[in-house]
Amino acid sequence: MAAQQGGNRLLGALLKYQQEMLKGSPREDARSMSLEGLVKGWDLSRARGYVNEVRQSIVSSGMDFISLKLTTKRKFMGGWSPIYFITEVPLAWDLIIDVPYIPGSQAKGIVRDAFLEVSGDDKMADCVFGSRKAEGKVTFTDFYPVASQGGLLVYDIINPHYSPERRPFNEYNANPVPVKFVAVNSGVTFEGFVVFRRDELEPCGQDAFKLLLQAIFYSSVSGWGRRTTRGYGELDLQVELEEVRSGAVR
């Protein structure tokens, strides 16, 4: 598969960056050369296969679940991985499947915050999502990219800010060096699942399930991940509710 040719992409980028730095290459040149292998020629069949395996496992378990497909309307970044050592900008990366992804823990935290906004009920949120004292009723799987319309990753930059001590007397004489990094491109679809038992969710409150769905939709508008105030993380959302009994989807 193209995405895995020559070994792990992210580890290869880290090795390239280290080699260039040891050769004495300027840092920005080392960063650019190491990122070249991350932005082209992606094959997402491995990620799609894994998501299908997760789905079949959930069906076999007899749990109810919500299938979520999240398509990025703008660029996306979130989580953490060793790519930070190259770009100084974090992006979650699964080192086994070798793709950027959205950790289930991050997804759960985002939807929990949205749930509190739409419900205003701390006690119900603790029941649904869990607290330090009790386990919650819903589980969020990791979300993996299963399709892309214009490439999985894209370059972006952050312009540096000057501290008061380093700010030039005349801004026209400044020569800032932008920090180059990669982000998930717009038009990338991530897929994952919210897993629960409907009968276990009902004691949390009569409207708990309805509010959970509302929170999922609300979170997709307010944005997932980092830099949402800068336009990142806005999502198109496709939801499919699957009620599973005795290993059969209905």
Secondary structure as the mmCIF struct_conf table of DSSP 4:
data_model
#
loop_
_struct_conf.conf_type_id
_struct_conf.id
_struct_conf.beg_label_comp_id
_struct_conf.beg_label_asym_id
_struct_conf.beg_label_seq_id
_struct_conf.end_label_comp_id
_struct_conf.end_label_asym_id
_struct_conf.end_label_seq_id
HELX_RH_3T_P HELX_RH_3T_P1 ALA A 2 GLN A 4
TURN_TY1_P TURN_TY1_P1 GLN A 5 GLY A 6
BEND BEND1 GLY A 7 GLY A 7
HELX_RH_AL_P HELX_RH_AL_P1 ARG A 9 LEU A 22
TURN_TY1_P TURN_TY1_P2 LYS A 23 GLY A 24
HELX_RH_AL_P HELX_RH_AL_P2 ARG A 27 LEU A 35
HELX_RH_3T_P HELX_RH_3T_P2 GLU A 36 LEU A 38
BEND BEND2 VAL A 39 LYS A 40
HELX_RH_AL_P HELX_RH_AL_P3 SER A 45 SER A 61
TURN_TY1_P TURN_TY1_P3 GLY A 62 GLY A 62
STRN STRN1 ASP A 64 THR A 72
BEND BEND3 LYS A 73 ARG A 74
STRN STRN2 PHE A 76 PHE A 76
BEND BEND4 GLY A 79 GLY A 79
TURN_TY1_P TURN_TY1_P4 PRO A 82 ILE A 83
HELX_RH_AL_P HELX_RH_AL_P4 TYR A 84 THR A 87
BEND BEND5 GLU A 88 VAL A 89
STRN STRN3 TRP A 93 ASP A 94
TURN_TY1_P TURN_TY1_P5 LEU A 95 ASP A 98
STRN STRN4 VAL A 99 PRO A 100
STRN STRN5 ILE A 102 ILE A 102
HELX_RH_AL_P HELX_RH_AL_P5 GLY A 104 SER A 119
HELX_RH_AL_P HELX_RH_AL_P6 ASP A 122 PHE A 129
STRN STRN6 GLY A 130 GLY A 130
BEND BEND6 ARG A 132 ALA A 134
STRN STRN7 GLU A 135 GLU A 135
BEND BEND7 LYS A 137 LYS A 137
STRN STRN8 THR A 139 PHE A 140
STRN STRN9 PHE A 143 PHE A 143
STRN STRN10 TYR A 144 SER A 148
BEND BEND8 GLN A 149 GLY A 150
BEND BEND9 LEU A 152 LEU A 152
STRN STRN11 LEU A 153 ILE A 158
TURN_TY1_P TURN_TY1_P6 PRO A 164 ARG A 166
BEND BEND10 PHE A 169 ASN A 170
HELX_RH_3T_P HELX_RH_3T_P3 GLU A 171 ASN A 173
HELX_LH_PP_P HELX_LH_PP_P1 PRO A 178 PRO A 178
STRN STRN12 VAL A 179 VAL A 184
HELX_LH_PP_P HELX_LH_PP_P2 ASN A 185 ASN A 185
TURN_TY1_P TURN_TY1_P7 SER A 186 GLY A 187
STRN STRN13 VAL A 188 PHE A 196
HELX_RH_AL_P HELX_RH_AL_P7 ARG A 198 LEU A 201
HELX_RH_3T_P HELX_RH_3T_P4 GLU A 202 CYS A 204
TURN_TY1_P TURN_TY1_P8 GLN A 206 ASP A 207
HELX_RH_AL_P HELX_RH_AL_P8 ALA A 208 SER A 222
BEND BEND11 TRP A 224 ARG A 226
HELX_RH_3T_P HELX_RH_3T_P5 THR A 228 ARG A 230
TURN_TY1_P TURN_TY1_P9 GLY A 231 GLY A 233
STRN STRN14 LEU A 235 GLU A 242
STRN STRN15 VAL A 244 ARG A 245
TURN_TY1_P TURN_TY1_P10 SER A 246 GLY A 247
STRN STRN16 ALA A 248 VAL A 249
#
